[in-house]
Amino acid sequence: MDLEGYARRGLRRGDKDLKEKLAERILEIKNISRKHALEIANAVIVEAKATMNLKGDILQPVTSGVTMGEFGVGSRGTGDFYTHEKIAEVIGKTSAVVDSSHLDDSGVVRAGGRYIVVTIDGMHSRLSDFPFLAGFHVARAALRDVYVMGARPVALLSDIHVADDGDVAKIFDHIAGITTVSELTGIPLVTGSTLRIGGDMVIGERMTGGVGAVGVAENLTSRIQAKPGDVILMTEGAGGGTVSTTALYYGMHDIVDETINLKFIDACEALFEAGLVGKIHAMTDVTNGGVRGDAKEISRTARAKLVFEEEKLRALVNRKVLGMLDELEIDYLGVSLDALLIIAPPEHADNILECVREKGVAIDVVGKVVEGEGAELVIDGEACDFTPRFRESAYTPIKKLVGEKMPKNFEVMRKAVDRAAEQAVEKKRRVVGRLKGK
């Protein structure tokens, strides 16, 4: 629980019983005396008052009036993708070879004549109570993001935040999950950070954090290199954090075991060992909003159209995982499958297929890249629209309640988000100018 946020909301509405109410909330979580709870509540209110109504470029935050949940940020759909485009605008033009504007899995800079590939992945927010599982999946995700840029990972780093009442052992369990992947791949976890969420201002047991990875490449396989005439291949996928979350919160716990594998990494290593990475135009992992989301991002970046065969895609989803998704009426094309998507010239397809299959990983040609824009899904010979929904497929009971439909006021919210991004850019320019003495 965010004590500071609770206090500020109460102050804004002039709640005369704020201290008592806040103390009650604190006592719901902390095993302390009422007297001490009132003292904490009073201190929180004092601090909240001191930081309200601030003025000036540095202290006054940019606001849009649109919340993260309303706009679908983090939900891997239309609002989330749009926000990431705005993030790239706020960052602006950089000297990087690949930056946020490319909507790729990682960023790339050139150093010492080689490409240095850097990525960061946040752990799945619903795996807070399952630290080992969260660590395993986020570490694997970070490595995937480096591999799909045509790079070999050389190091991992972690960032762990546990709320004030969380058990210290969560840190160790989480790191054990990360280093399970580390030891199996030979890629060391070299540094990290461990903090409390919000310090004394956030109570409860919630954990969050992320894992970053660094890799080195001779050639890149970024999305922008996909070209009309290429074929699209995909490896088998059993999902990761998202599928695990679905299994956990629908009581299908045995499905979690299906996600514990390194097949994606095995496939990538096989391609490197065979010298085939240089023959590939682009790679990505099927995560953000599933195949639907990735298709949209690749199409936009490469300025080409992607056509997929639904029958081929379905055959590559882990049988047990697909059975669960179908039973729960969750669109498997709109969730993270953690499969490897490869876009390459057709003359190299057979070699890629043979190489990956020899590693014991299923793979097939699932589509093609053609002239045009957007994405298309072919079902029983009929072309169907393949655009992502406002949010990724609803894969937990609460997500089903929130829904996937675009809100009616999306355009109003979008304009507000646009203004906020513009204000952030202007703020940056003013501060940069001031520091440069202009």
N, C-alpha and C positions, 0 to 999 in steps of 0.2 A: 504494500500500500504506500502511495506517495503522500506523506504527511504534509509536505510543503504545498503540493498542489491542492490538497483538501483545505488547508488553511487559507490559501489565496482565494479559492472559490467562496469560502465563507466570508472572508473580509469584503469581497466585492459585492456580495448580496446583503451585507450588514447584519450578519447572523450574531445576535447578542449572546447566544448560548454556545458560541463556537468552541471555547476552551473545554467546556464539559463534554460536548459531542466528540471532540478530537480525543480527549482522554478515554472515552468509552471505546473508540476505535482502536486505540493503542492497547487497551486492556483485553481486547478480543484476540490479540496476537501475543503480547508479552506478559509473562508471569511476574508482575511487579505490583507494588502497592498502588492504591488509588492516588495517594499523595504524590508519589513519584511520577505517575502518569500525568497528573495535572501540571507538575513542574515541567515535564517534557513538552506538553501541549503549549504551555505558556511560552517556552523558549522558541518553539517552532513558529508561533504567531508573531513573536518579536522579530524573528529573522525574516519572515514573510513580509511583514510591514515595511521593513528596511529596504526591501528590493522591489517594491511596487512603484509604479509611476515614475520610472527613471527616464531621463532625457539624454540626448546626445547620440551620435553615430555608434559609438562603441557599446554603450550600455542599453540602448533601446533596440529591442529585437524587431526584425522584419516579421510581419504577420500577414496571413492570407484570409483568416476566418474560416478556413477549410481544414477539417481534421484528417489525420492519416487514414482512419477507418472509413470515413465518408468517401474519400477519393480512391480508396483501394490500394494505397501504397503498401508494398510488401506482399500484396495478394496476387502478384504475377498475372496481371491482366491489363486492360486498357489504361486504367489510371496509373498503375505502377510503371508501365512502359513510358507513358507520357512524362511522369515525374523524372524518370532517369534521363530523358531527353533534355529536360530543363536543368538537371544537375550538370550535364555536359555544357550547357550554355553558360551557367554560372562559373564553371571552371574556366571556360574560354579556350582559345587556341593555345596549345602547348608545343613543346619541342619533342614530345614523345613520338615514337614511330606508330604506336597504337595507343589511343587514349579513350576517355569515356565516350566521346562522340561516335566511336565505332560500334558501341554496344556489344563489344566482345567480352569473352570470359575473363580476360586479363589485360593488363596494360604492358606496354613494351617500350623500353628505351635501348639505345645503342651505347655500348661501352666496351672499350678494348677490342673493337672489331667484331664483337658478338652481340647478339640480342639478349638482353636481360628481361625476363618475363616475371611479372609480379602480380599476385592476386590476393584477395582476402574474401573469406566466406563466413557469414554468420551462422551459428548453430541454429537448428530448428527451434523456434520459440516454444513449442509444445513439448520439448524433450527435457525441460528443466528438472523434472523429477527422475530422469533417467540419464545421469551424467555420462556414464560410460558409452551408452548408445549415441548420445549427442556428440561426444568426442570422436568416436569412430567415424560417424557419417560426415561430420564437418571436415575432418582431416582428409578423408577420401575425396570430398567435394573440392577442396582446395587443390589437391594434386591433379584431379581431373582437369581443372581450369587451366593448369599449366601445360599439361600434356596436349590439350586440344589446340594450343597455339604452336604446336610443333616443337615444344621444348621439353627437355628432361629436367625434372625437379631436382634441386640440390639441397634445399633446406625448408623446414617448417617453422612457424612461429605461432604462438597462441596468446589470446587475451581472454581472461575469465573474470566475470563479475558475479558475485553472489551477494544477495541482499543480507541485511543485518542479522536476521534470525536463521539464516541458512547454516547447515552443518559444514564445518571445515572440510570434512571428508569428501564433500562434493567436488572440491578442487582435485583431490587425488584420483577419485573415480573418473573424472572427466579427462585428466591427463593420461590415465591408464588407457582410455579409449583411443586417444590421439596416438599414443606411442605404440599401441597394438599395430596400427597402420604403419607407423614409422619403422618399427622393427621388421615387419614383413616385407617392406619395400626397400629398406636400407637407406631411407631418407631421414636424416636426423631432425629432431625438434631442438632448435638451438637457442631460442630465447622466448620471452613472453612477459606478460603483465598479469597481476592478480589484484583485484580491487573489490570493494563493496559497491553495489548499485546505489548511487545516491548518498553514500556515506551514512550518516545518522538519520537522514530524511526519508529513507525508504525502508519499511519494515516488512517482514515476511521472509519467505524462503526461496523466492524466485532466483534462478541463475540464468545468465546469458553470456554471450562472448563470441569469439570467432577464431578461426585459424587462417593464417596466411601462408603462402608458399612462394618460393623464388626458384626460377629455373633458367636454364641457358639454352639458346637455340642457334642453329646455323641458318635455318630457313624458317619462315613463318607459315602457318596455316590459318590465318585469320579469315573471318567471314567475308570480308570485302572481296576476297579472291575467287569466290564462287562465280562460275560463268555459265551462260546458256550452252547446252550440249553436254554438260557434266551429268553424271549419274549420282544418285543419293543412296548411300548404304547405311544400314543401322545394325548395331550389335544387339544381343539380347539384353533386356533390362528387368530388374526385379525391384527397382526403387531404392530409396535410401531413407532420409529423415521423414519425408512426406508419407511414404507408404508405411513406415514404422508407426508414425503418429495415427494414421487411419486404423491400423491393426490394434494398437493399444486402446484407443478410445471407442472402438466398436467391439471390444472384447474378443478379438480374433488374434490372440497373442502369439500363437504358433507361427503366424505369417512373418513376424519380425525376423525369425531365423533366415528366411529367404533373402533378406536384404544384406546379410553379413557375408560379403564376398569381395574379391578384388578382381573380378572378371574384366571390368573396364580398364584397369591398370594393366592387366595381363595382355589385353588386346593391343594397347598402346605400345607396350614394351616389345611385343612381337613385331609391330610395324617398324619400330626403330631398328631392331636387330636385323630385319630383312632389308633395311635401306629403302623402305617404301614411303616414308614420311615426305620425302622430297617430291614424290609423284602426286601427292594429295594437294588439292587447292585449298580446302577448308575443312575444319573439324569443329564440333561443338558437343557438349554433353546435353542430353535431353533433360533439362531441369526447369528453368523459369516458365511456368505456365504450360509445361509439357511440350509435345511436338507442335501444338498450335502456336504457342508463344515463340518458340525458337524459329519456326518458319517465318513468322511475321518479322522478327528482328533480322534474320538473314536476308530476306527479300528486300527490306528497306536499306540495309547496308550495301548489299551487292547490286541493287537495282536490277533484279531479275525475279522471275516467277518460279516458285517451287511447286511441283506436282507430286503428290504422294498416293500410293496404293494402299487403301485401308486394310485389305486382306493380308498384305505382306507385313504391315506394321503390327497388326494384332498377333500374328504368329510368333513375333519376337518378344512378346511380353511373357514373363514368368507365369506359368500355368496357374499356380496357386494364387499369385498376386492378382492376375486377371480375373480369376474366379471371385475373389473378394470384391474387387472393384465393380464387376458386373452385378453381383448380388446386392451391393449397396447403391447401385445406380449412379456410380461415379464415372464420369467420362475419362477413360484411360488416356485419351489424347490431350487432356487438359491438366494432367498432373506430372510431377517429376518421375520419370522412369529410370533415370541415371544410366541410360544407354548412350553409346557413342554413335554420333551421326557423322558420317564421312562424305564429303563432296569431292569427286575426282573425275578426271577424264575417263570415258568408257573403256579405253584401251588398257587401263590399269586395274579395272574392276576385278577381273579373275584372279590376279596375283594377290590383291588385297583380301579377297574372300578366302582363298586358300591359306594365306598366312595366318589370318585370325582363327580360322577353323582348326588349324593344326594346334593351336593353343587351347583347344577345348571350349572355345567361345562361339556361340551361334551368331551368324551374321547373314544378311541377304541384301539384295538391291531392293529398295523400297520406293524409289521415285526418280525424278529427273529435274534438271534445271532448264527452263526455257525462257525465251524472250517475254517480257511483260512485267507485271508487278503483282505483289500479294502471293497467296498460296491457294492451292486447290486440293481437295481430297476426292479420289475416285473410288466410289463404292458400287460394286457390280456393274462396272462400265459407265456409270453416270457421274459426272463432275458435280461436286458439292462444295459449298462455301466452307472455308477452313480458317476463318478469322478467329482470334482469341476472344473470349468473353470478357466482361468487365473485371471479373476475378477468375482465378484458376478454378478448376473443378472443386466444388465443395466436398471436402474429404473428411470432415468431422461433424458430429451432430450440431455444434454451434455454428459451423460454417454453412451447413444446410439451412439453418435459421436465417443467417445473414443474407444468403442467396448469391447469385452470380449475375443478376441483371444490372444493366447500367441505370443509375438513378436518373430520374427525369430532369433534375437540375444540373446534370453533368456539365453542360456548356457554361452555365453560370459559375460553377466551381472552377472550371478550366481557366476562365478569364481571370478569376481571382488568383489562381496559381501562377498564371503568366505575369500578372502585375507584381506578385511577390518575388518571382525570379528576377524580374527587371530591377526591382528595388534593391535586391541583394547584390546584383552586378554594379549598380550605381554606388552603393555603399562601399563596395570593394574599391572601386575607382577613386572615390573620395579619400579613403584611408591610405591607399597606395600613393596617391598624389601628395598627400600631406607628409608622408614619411620620406618621399623623394624631394620634399621642399618645393613643390610646385604650387 
